[in-house]
């Protein structure tokens, strides 16, 4: 398992078009990013395509990464999540239904990656439980199901700006919780 500093260095080297660094970055982070895309999209084939797009974006934009006190994994996860949500929204707009049988050719994450993901998931779930139920549901709707602010506001019966405030404050509380 690589440290966050090592991942940050790999991103910096990727910005210099270092293919070996990019391969190592992929090897160290792809299982986690794939899990995020799979959670948002629900199908393995869609998640695989989203991850391919994600790593193209990472390759092209690695020079834009600036830590600013944030984890390099946060940057990578944001790219993966946003790519998956974009695909989900495009699918919804096109009226496609991807509920059909999924490909099973891709291997599962390694036991080590699964254990790490499970531990991180448990920490995140613990932090989500510290939020009021409606705030937790809103965060999960936005970041796991790809719902936009308007959809969430309607679902929870609150004004649009209230929903934006809920999400912003909830994310700050989650970040605080996860850094403890």
N, C-alpha and C positions, 0 to 999 in steps of 0.2 A: 504494500500500500504506500503510495507516494504522499509526501507531506504537501501542504498547501503551498509552501515555498517552492517545492520542486515543480508543481503544476504551474505556478506563476512563471517560473523560468522556462518551462516548455512553451508556454504561450508567447513569451518574449522571443524565444528562438524561432517559433512558428512565424512570428511577424517578420523575421528575417528570411523567410522562405526555406527554413531548415526542415527538409522532409523527414529526417530521422526523428526530430523533436515532435513533429506533427504525428508521426506513427506512434510514438510513445504516449503522447497526449491522448490519442484515440484509444490505445490499449488500456490506459489507466482510467478513462472516464466514460467510455462508451456504454458500459453496462448500466451505470446510473442514469445517464441521459436517455438511454433506450427505455428504461423503466418509466421515466417521466412521460415520454412520448406515448408509450403504450397505455399508461393510465389515462391520458387525455383523449387519445384516439380510439382506444378499445380494440383495435385489431393489429395483429403483428405486422401485416404487410404495410399498412398505413404508417405504423411507427417506424418501420425500417426505412421507408421513403423519407419520412420527416427527419430521421437521424442523418441520412445522407445529405439532405439540405442543410441541416444544422452544421455539419462539419465543413461543408463548403463555405458557409457564412463565417465560421470560426477561422478558416484558412484565409479568407479575404479580409476579415476585420480584426485579426489578432493585433495589428498595430494600433488599434483604437482602444485596446484594453488598458485601463489605468486602475490600479487597485483602490485608491482612495479609501483605504481602511476596510474594504469589502473583500470577502473571500473570492479567489479566482473561480471556485466552484459555483458561486452565486452568479457570476457572469456567464459561465457555460450553461448552467441550468436555465437561466433567463432566456438565452438564445434557443435552447431546446424547447422550452415550454411555449415561448412565443411562436416558434415555427409550427409546433403541433396545433396550437390554438388557431393559427392562420389557416392551416389545412382543414381543421374541423369546421371553421366558419365558412370556408369555400365549399366544403362538402354540403353543409346545410343550405347555403345559398343556391347550390346547384340541384338540390333536392335528392341527392344521392343517399342511398341507404347501404351502409357497409356492414350490416348485421349478418351477412352470409358467412359461411365457414371461412376460417382464417388459415393462412399458411402455417405449417409447423416445421419448416425446414431450419429455422434459426435455432441455435443452441441456447439453452438457459444460461443465466449468469453463473460464474464459478461459485463454489460454496463460500469462498472468502468474500466475493462481491455481494452475495446474498446476505451473509451475516452482517456486513457493514451497512447495507441498505436497510436491513431489518432494525438495526440499532438506531440508525438515523431516523427511520420512520417512527420508532417508538418515542424518540425525543420530540419529534414534531407533533405527534398525536398528544403527548403530554402537555405540550405548550398550547395546542389548540383547545384542550380541555380547560385551560385557564381563562379562555375568552368566554364571554356570554354565549349562549347557544346560537342566537341569531347571528352574531358576528362570526362565529366559527363556521356556520353554514354558509355565510356570504363569502368568506375567504375560500372555502372549499369549492363553492360554485364558480368563483372567478378563476381560480388557479388549477383546479383539477377537472372541471367540466367545461371550461371555456366560455362561461356565460359573460356577457358584457354588463356594464353598469346599469343600463336601462332594463335589461332582463332581470337582473338581481333586484333592482328597486321595485319593479312590478311584483316579483315573487314575494318580497318581504313587506310590501305595502308601505314603502317609505319614499320620500322625494329623492330624485336623482343625486342631488348634492349631499344629502344625508348618507346615501350609499357610498359615495366617494370618500366621505369622511370616515365612515365605518371601516372601509378597507384600508385607508391610509393609516389610521390609528391602530388597527388590528395588526398590520404588518410591522409597525414599529414595536408593538408589544411582543410579537413573535420573535423578531430579531433580538430584542432584549432577553427574552427567555432562552433562546438558543445559544446565546453567548455566555450564559451563566455556567 
